[in-house]
Amino acid sequence: MSEKTYTSEAGHWYTRAGQPCYTVTGKNGKERNTTLRDARTKDLVPSVTTIMKVAAAPGLERWKQQQVLLAAMTLPRKDGETEDDYLDRIMEDSRETGKKAAEEGTRIHAAVQMGFEGKSYGDEYAAYVDAVEKAVAKHFGKHEWICEKSFGHPLGYGGKCDMYAVSIEGNYGVIIDIKTKEFGPDDDVQGFDEHMMQLAAYRMGLLMPKARCANVFVSRNNPGVVKIVEWAAEDLEKGWKMFTRLLDFWQIKNDHR
């Protein structure tokens, strides 16, 4: 895989011009993650996903609860182990499962984007990349896709879009966000409110207020299985209203406008 690092925008900061500012150099001369205090000093804006974290994400929380339950079912209590130690071990095991899933998801995500950029990504991810390319072409037609585009919005937020295509032959462009999860070919894959809000915020941030928006779900456990969920215009309008309300709340709560 290429040396380029592909990262989620979660917890990230941007300049008002849209340049990523994920890390800063501390007083000790070492690089560290950017904090809210840094953002106030440097006039940075939070990412879309940072804003959305102020609201509940039922789908994610349910998945986390399932991982805890699965860990509890597969980890017997050790002789003499206290209840607190046992519970801590269950929680640690469930977090490790989530970490591994996230790491594999990041690798798949990176390979897909590298495929669209015409870069080498490794044979082990070929099935994922080929399936996404075919599904996207079938759903949206042939476009020249631009990957990893960051932006800053005047309302005070920023972000980085996975993929988008500009207006072609009279339409308003397409914006895509890639998600990885475990599902099979016959599973009913649906998007959640946070997906809708994220894409609504992206299309406004990219100055593409009428763009078609979709989540491309890529199965981690079934290479080659892809589901596309395109959001209706009315859903995206609702998502934008929801997002801006969360943005107001976040800015007031954190004294950062």
N, C-alpha and C positions, 0 to 999 in steps of 0.2 A: 504494500500500500504506500501511497505517497507520503512524504514527510509533512505535508500540510496538516495542520491540526483542525479538526472539525469539532466544534463544541456547541452545546446547547446554550441558549441565551439566558437560561434561568439564573437569577441572581446577578446579572450583569448590568453594567452602566455604560452610557453613551454620552458623547458630547452633544450639544444641541444641533450640531451640523451632521450628526449621525455616525461619527467615528467611534468604534468600540474603545472602551477604556476599562477593561476588565481587571487590570492590575495597576498598582502604583509602586513607586520606589519609596520605601520607608526611610525614617531618619537614620537607620543603621546601614542604609545603602542597599538593603536587600529588597527584592520584589515581593509583594504580598497582594492579596485580594483587595479590591477597592471596597471601601465601607461607605455608609451613609454620611459619616463625618467628612470623608474625602469628597463625596459628591456635593456636599454643601459648599465646601471650600473651592472646588473646581467648577462649580455650576454644571454638574452632570445630571442626566435624567435616567430614571430607572427603566428596565426592560419591561416589555409587555407581560412576560410571565411573572416578574416580580410584583407587578400590580395585581395580577389575577390571584396571587396567593392570599390576598386578604379575604377571598371568598372560599367557601367550602368546595371541594372537588369530590363529590360522592363516588364516582367511578374509581378514582385513585385510592380513596380511603377504604373502599370495599376490597380492592386488590391487596392492600397492606394487611387488612384484617385476615384475609384468606391465607396470606403467607405465615402469619403468626399461628393460626389454627393448624396449618399443615406442619409447621415446625413442632408444635406441641404434640401432634399425633405421631411424629416419627422420632422424637427424642424422649426416651424413657428417663425417669428420675433416677439419679445415682444414689447408692446407699449412703446415708448420712448427709445428703445434700439438703441444705436449708431451702425453704420455699422461695425466699428472695433470690438465692443463687440460681435455683432452677428456673425461675421466671426470667432472670437476666440472661441465662443461657438460651432460652427460647427466643427472646427478643433479638439477641445477637445473631442467632442462626437465621431468623427471618430477614434481618437487615442484610446479611451476607447474600441471601438469595436474591434480594432486590438489587443489590450492588452488581452481582454477576449479570442479571438480566439487563440492567442499564448499560453495562460495559459492552455487552454483545450488541445491544440496540444501537449504541454509538458507532460500533464498527460497521454494522449493516448500513446505517444512515450515511456514514462517510463513503462507503463503497458506491452506494446509489448515486450520490452527488458527483463523485469522481467519474462515474460512468457517463453521466450527462455532460460532464466537462471534457470528455474524451481522454481521460487519464487512466493509467493502469491501476487496478484495484485488487488483483489477486484472484485466482481461479476459485478459491473456496467460497467466494461471494457472487460468483457469476450467475447462479440461479436466481438470487434475489434481484440483481441488477437487471437481468434480461426480462424478468417478469414485470418489474416496475416500468421499464421502458415500453414494453408492449402494451401494458394496461393504460399508461398515460397517452400513448399515441392513439390507441383505440378510442379513448374517451374524449380527448381534446383535439386530436389531429396532430399534424407535424408542426412544431414550433421551434424557434431558436430559444432555448432555455438559458436563463441567467441564474447562477447559483450564489448563495451566501451574500446577498445584498443587504447592507445595513442602512439604517435611516434614523433621523430624528424628527419628531413632530412638534409643531409650535405649542401644543397643549402641555408638553413636558413629559414625553416618554420616547423611548427608542426601541429598536429591535433589529433582528436579522432574519430575513426571509430565506427559507430553504431554496425555493425555485420560483421564478416567475417568467412570463412571456409578455412582451409589450403588445399594444393594440395591433392587430393584423386584420386587414380586409374588413374594417368597420366594426369589429367587436372591441370590447373594452379591456382585453388582456386576461391573463389567467395567473392566479397565485396559488401555489401548492405548499402545504406543510406535510412533512413526512413523519409518520409515527410507526414505531414497531411495538408489537405485542404478540402474545401467544393466541392463535386461533387456527381453526381448520377451514377447509374449502367450503364446508356446508354451514359454517357459523354465520349468524346474523350480526355483522359488525356495524355498530352505530357510533356516531360522534356525540360528544357531550357539550354542554354549554361552554366550557372553557375552550374547546376547539373552535367553536363558532365565534367567540369573543376574540380569540387570538387572531384569526384570519380577518375579522372585521377591522381590528386595529392595524393589521399589516397593510391592508389595501388603502386605508386612509393615510398611513405613514409613507407609503410608496407613491402617494398622489395618484392612485388608481381607484377612485371611489366607486366605480361601476364594474370592477373586475369580477370575473367568475372566481370562486374560491372553493378549494377542495382539500380534504385530508386524504393522503394516500397511506393506507394502513398496510404494513408489510409484516407478514407472519414470521416471528423468530423461529418457531418450532416446525414450520412447514415451508421450507425453501421453495419459492416459486408461487406461493399463494399471496395474492394482493387484492385488496378491496378499496375502491374509491368512493368516498362519501362527499358529494358536492352539495354545498349549502345554497338554499334558495335565497333570492334577493331579500325577501322579507325577514328571513332568519338573520342575515347579515346586518340588516338595519337594526333589528332588535339587539343583536350582539354588540353593535357599536354603542347603543344607548346604555347597555349594561356595563360595558367596559368603561365608558366615560364617568359613570357613577362611581365605579370602583376607583378610578383615577382620582376623582375628587376626594374620596374618603382617604386614600393613601396619602395624598399631598397634605391634607389637613392633619391627619394623624401624625405624620412625620415632620411637620413644619417645613416642608420642602416643595415650593411651587416654582 
